[in-house]
């Protein structure tokens, strides 16, 4: 029996990539709000150091995990036998003697 999709207890098979995408969005919103408050304050001293660090951390970690999940998905993607046969047939070459470049 295959394992159920992650986060099924939330009501519909939400994948981790979606949750992390929401975290990226939350980070972007946090950084935008901080930037707007800083701009409206005259670009003086930035008083929201921890919130800024949290926003950029959310964006960085979320982006890395989403792109990493995409890459792992590409690595584990299954192909059909017909496409594999085409790739293997294209890789087979006639036996031709290889000439040395050095003579």
Protein Blocks (a to p, Z undefined) as FASTA:
>chain_A
ZZddehklnopapafklmmmmmmmmmmmmmmmmmmmmmmnoppacfblmlmmmmmmmmmm
mmmmmmmmmmmmmmmpccdfklmmmmmmmmpccddddddfkZZ
